[in-house]
Amino acid sequence: MQSEKINKNDIVMKNFLKYLGSIILLIGTALLTVYYFKNTAENTLLITAGALMVCGLIAHVVINKYVE
């Protein structure tokens, strides 16, 4: 019973890790959308969105290389 629970948790975690890079990319895209619709010009949102998108892309490639 306990080993089945561990296996289910392991599968759920692997599925979450597979999409972690994509989730980070979507958060960066959402920040770009906020920047577009906001009236003031702040470079902080652009820098944060760019950093999240680069990190999300790298995370997506690295994680999918090692996770089945």
N, C-alpha and C positions, 0 to 999 in steps of 0.2 A: 504494500500500500504506500509506504513512504517513498520507495524508489520510483513508483509511477508519478508521484507528486513532483519529485525532483526532475524527472524527465519532462513533464509538462511545463514546469517553470523554465527549464533550459531551452525548450523549443520557443516559448514566448519571448525569452530574452534574445535569442538568436534572430527571431523575426523583427524585433524592435531594433536591434543593431544593424540589420540590413538596410533599414530605412532611416537611420539616424542622420546620415549625410544629406538626404533629400529633405528631411525636416528642417535642418539647419539652413539649407538653401531657401526653403519657403519662408523662413523667418526673415532672412535677408531681403527677400523680395517684398515681403510685407512692409519692412522698414522703408524701402524705396517708394512704395505706394504712399506711405504716410508722408514722406518728404515731398512727393509730387503734389499732394493735395493740401499741404500746409503752406500758408502764405509767407512765412518768414524763411529766409535762406540760412540754414545752419549746416555747416560741413560735418558736424558731429554725426548726424544721421547717415550721411553718405559714407563716411569712414567706417562706421559700425556695420552698415549694410555690406560694404565691400569686403570687410574682414570676415564677416559671417559667410558670405558667398564663397570666398576662397577657402576658408576652413571647412565648409560643408562639402566642397568639391574634393578636397584632399581626403577628408574623412570618408566620403563615399567610396573613393578608389581604394584606399588602404583597408577599410573594414571589409569590403566585398572581396578583397583578395584573400583574406585570412578566414572569413566566416563562410561555412559551407552554404 
